[in-house]
Amino acid sequence: MRYDLINNNQLLASYRNSVTSVHFPVGTPTLVAAKDELQTGLEGLLGRKILIQTNLSNASIVVGTVKSSNIIASLGMDQQLTKVGEEGFVILTTKKDQKNVIAIAANSDVGVLHGVFHFLRLLQTGQTIQNLSITSAPKIKYRLLDHWDNLNRSVERGYAGFSIWNWHTLPDYIDQRYIDYARANASIGINGAVVTNVNANATILTKEYLEKVAALANVFRTYGIKIYLTGRFSAPIEIGKLKTADPLNEDVKRWWKNKIDEIYTYIPDFGGFLIKANSEGQPGPQDYKRSHADGANMFAEALAPHGGIVMWRAFVYSNESPEDRLKQAYAEFKPLDGKFNDNVAVQVKNGPLDFQPREPFSPLFGAMTKTPLFMEYQLTQEYLGFSTHLVFMAPLFKEVLDADTYAKGKGSTVAQVIDGSLYGHSLSGMAGVANIGNDIDWTGHPFGQANWYTLGRLSWDHDLSSAQIANEWIRQTFGNDKGLVDTVAKMMLSSREAVVNYMTPLGLHHIMGYGHHYGPAPWFDKASRADWNPVYFHRADSIGIGFDRTSKGTNYLSQYAPELRKKYEDISTCPEDLLLWFHHVSWNHKMKSGRTLWEELCYKYYSGVDSVRRMQKEWNSLEKQVDKQRFQQIKMLLAIQEKEAVWWRNSCLLYFQTFSKMPIPPNYEKPDHTLEYYKNLNFPFAPGNGK
Amino acid sequence: MRYDLINNNQLLASYRNSVTSVHFPVGTPTLVAAKDELQTGLEGLLGRKILIQTNLSNASIVVGTVKSSNIIASLGMDQQLTKVGEEGFVILTTKKDQKNVIAIAANSDVGVLHGVFHFLRLLQTGQTIQNLSITSAPKIKYRLLDHWDNLNRSVERGYAGFSIWNWHTLPDYIDQRYIDYARANASIGINGAVVTNVNANATILTKEYLEKVAALANVFRTYGIKIYLTGRFSAPIEIGKLKTADPLNEDVKRWWKNKIDEIYTYIPDFGGFLIKANSEGQPGPQDYKRSHADGANMFAEALAPHGGIVMWRAFVYSNESPEDRLKQAYAEFKPLDGKFNDNVAVQVKNGPLDFQPREPFSPLFGAMTKTPLFMEYQLTQEYLGFSTHLVFMAPLFKEVLDADTYAKGKGSTVAQVIDGSLYGHSLSGMAGVANIGNDIDWTGHPFGQANWYTLGRLSWDHDLSSAQIANEWIRQTFGNDKGLVDTVAKMMLSSREAVVNYMTPLGLHHIMGYGHHYGPAPWFDKASRADWNPVYFHRADSIGIGFDRTSKGTNYLSQYAPELRKKYEDISTCPEDLLLWFHHVSWNHKMKSGRTLWEELCYKYYSGVDSVRRMQKEWNSLEKQVDKQRFQQIKMLLAIQEKEAVWWRNSCLLYFQTFSKMPIPPNYEKPDHTLEYYKNLNFPFAPGNGK
């Protein structure tokens, strides 16, 4: 939303020539918001006053729907408009009464708003606005941020301060941040916000809190954003004074129906519920020997008359089962395929475990044919260095979207599952667990904003490449200087592989600190359940390291399509970047590079640190091109990232060395602390651990 | 720190004539900070580039110390400079080589910084800068903010978000807010910050955390601000692995000595400790049958060689004693007078209870002759409507400072106790419990900033009047338009009496909600100890209301000087604004107004609400003179204040009515809810309650 004056004089002159006036219909709050945004944006970018005119002159921007604007109606854009649906837009260079105009048109006011933001983005990113002919519609219907925000304003796994929702002063006080949040989301096409934590609190469903939620919904509505809540499954007991929360009990069903009807009296366009049930201690239908489908359908029935949906999370693993944790979600949900009501989607994390730096895609993608699956990504960097590491996530997201499930033969990508095209579902969704807090810069790390941006852009159009998204974001954030854009893009695009290398190379996973998840702790083995312990996941011993999930091991691989099974089963065809995810591999195993596994592990950890140091050099080269405050800020953050990358590298290698008994190759810098030193580090107040 | 262009053209022209260049010595980080501030400030205010010159020209500002600046040294200002001490400054219009100059001079670099801020304030508040002859030195030596900030970033009794200290990213990441915080404090002369909660955590004393504290100290040092910590009395056990924390035990003394020596290796100018001991469950010397003096002196001995001080809080009341809670601090501390080491001050809350809207001054003021007493005010509005009520505290602070203790005869004001002049103490101090959080505007309510400002200005010069302080603050915050200044001043200056009236008129106290202290709960009687219950304090019954603290009651009055005792003992001479503080008064008691007590109580509660409604009207009249965002923000906050004032009024009167059995006079608007409704309100997530 930085509308700084364009500093390329030629471009500025050309833009000024093409935009001399703006025609905007009077109308709804959404149209007013779009008009204000266009005016503010153009005045900032072009450095001149922009008046909203009534007479059409040359070089006009004409904005609106067929319904709200006679000029738009007269331009004959029906054919283009049929392509863009309810939320999309058309931007067209055309003529009206012999005058050159740029039309920004849509079928709805929200579509107009999206079009205005897109037009501003063209200017912000230095693109031509001659001969425009753009039609754009979202590929995915539900594009959401999931906030893990508690009612006391702590944010579970939040590293950017505390919740931006100040429940105490709502509904009477509307913080400017709520408006700016909605503007930012609308600018990238996000159309829904789940404002409460999946580890839910029933209090949000009381009258007092629904009034607060309604006040937020009123702000969001203008920007085309619907509000969603998380549903505490035991709410009928906790606030409804019932004796049970059994989803087949008539009193319980009636309680939820009444509650949901009540919600719609406060919020007529309420989006629905996101539910975490029977997962990590949360209550759920299995407490009453009912299935996830029974639970989901109870909500679905009550929501259906109002047009609301249920997003039922597939992130479940049993407290009792000795089964490989990674197999459990599939085992639970695959048999339920076809049993969910029409307005239920099952929301699946990108990988089978938990937002690790690299995971294979979840085997549920492709496996459930009758159930719409929503994608859940994590923008907040629970496992990616909190908010002090620069990690651009587009490559991670794209790796999953581009993955081939082979579900309907070769070319059945995860993206096709998610956008509904593979099995013809009309419900489609992509959610990101928000990385937003009340820090002044929203995300703690300025580059965290790029991940929020990515979620919006990819959920609108998953064909965009990581490089395209980075390029757009850099230009809007730091300006259009080519050298700067290239350098920052290089940093961003290499950052995800860097974090994989200095944290969990070669398919390692879940070796972080216990509870708070800060820093490395591959040695940790004190958690109450086996599958919360790093040692459960890396299985290092004198012979080798890695988790055998082939047919000779837990056979987790059986949950994938035969083509993938075959490829991963064989250690010689298994991609090395997931080798230890699927195989227990001997320390002397020869890698493609010619190095032994141990040497390769050392190589990867050291190259992860080297990548960070390269990013530091690249950033330092930009001192003159970035304002002093942001330059210094990011420089300090990169220094922390370097320090922590070294910490990961040293402590992991020193620990794994106690099994491999092999030396760190002599050409590498020596660890500057002992393993004992690292084991004794303590973080009693690490952030993001609040309930 | 708003350096907006001066919009009075005549004044602007005159300032521009008087300030054409600036001469600044090169030098220390503090001088660089002062130079940057002067340059930024002048460029903003005068709307032109200000260059730092080497040649003296006409209309120069010449800045520095005798030591750092040859020009200053040549101006013969020795006489003035001897008056302003280490932190004060001289601002003088004079001539040098036939050129008109304004000299900003001091004996130290920090004094220069203070002088620069004062000079900028002259411009910001539209004062003349002709023929300046200002000498200014602080009347009080230690001018402090006490942060009740926990290491998990919750702030006890904080209503402006969460702690600005991001301990997790310290010491490597220096948030711009730390710098801005230091600038803001320096601009009003605050020279110390206790950065941790008095309900202390020993972790802050570990090596890892001391490195973080040192990073903050490095930022603050440049701005003349020392850092202080709170000392957890049981730290030798908790992190020192000793078996005892007995202050007379040699191992314990040695542990603290070593710990304090260690602190000074990290922070050579560490200020010292603020300690809450044997109070509300905190550990302390009495756990070992030692006195508060024994405890304080242990710290004092270890701090003395480094120049550090101990601030020992007098806020103690026993868990076991059935004595009137208000008498206990005096009973504990008065006998210890003379037993504290030289570098110990006892820090006393302004009143004997706990920061209520109105209290008499604490009887310790004047009673302790051999011990320096520091004043503790509370800026955060624990009992004054949190951060949604506009309450300007200068009148409250001044009421206490101006109060006559009669300790050395008539005219022995609390101010003279605090500034050390009454008993000739060289230690003198005033602290405010900070109202600062990570909200974008620092204090949640924009007018909260005025209280922070007041603390700084009053601790520098307690002779300033409330009106002067309000005037200065308004001009710097909203501009110099006379109508606006007058209107906002009226709102501010009446706001304290308003909150007294709608919350606790006529000397009522401690009738707020239990635990979180949000809203009224005069009916509450379920707390584990009697003196945490509102009913303990108001003592309403069928006969009347109020707490008899005269000689016929608890005789708390005996702790005051005879002159005061006499005045308050007699119901006919007792000031009515503290009537129920000292007397149990019958519902039919005739007040000076001619009304009965019950009628007067109704009158006061209703007039409190009326005052808020008047403030709303006054604010609304300023719509054209205040920027849209701040106008709307404060309008919303005033609406909350009005709603909550009505809530206080209605629920208190309906409750007290159950005792008085008298009607609310017919000319008043009727309560719109029942007493039961108010009693059933519930605030599970009220802010500021975090530990």
Chai-1 contact restraints between the chains, C-beta under 6 A:
chainA,res_idxA,chainB,res_idxB,connection_type,confidence,min_distance_angstrom,max_distance_angstrom,comment,restraint_id
A,L151,B,F685,contact,1.0,0.0,6.0,A-B,restraint_1
A,N152,B,F685,contact,1.0,0.0,6.0,A-B,restraint_2
A,G161,B,N438,contact,1.0,0.0,6.0,A-B,restraint_3
A,F162,B,F162,contact,1.0,0.0,6.0,A-B,restraint_4
A,H168,B,P687,contact,1.0,0.0,6.0,A-B,restraint_5
A,D172,B,I640,contact,1.0,0.0,6.0,A-B,restraint_6
A,Y173,B,M636,contact,1.0,0.0,6.0,A-B,restraint_7
A,N438,B,G161,contact,1.0,0.0,6.0,A-B,restraint_8
A,M636,B,Y173,contact,1.0,0.0,6.0,A-B,restraint_9
A,I640,B,D172,contact,1.0,0.0,6.0,A-B,restraint_10
A,F685,B,L151,contact,1.0,0.0,6.0,A-B,restraint_11
A,F685,B,N152,contact,1.0,0.0,6.0,A-B,restraint_12
A,P687,B,H168,contact,1.0,0.0,6.0,A-B,restraint_13
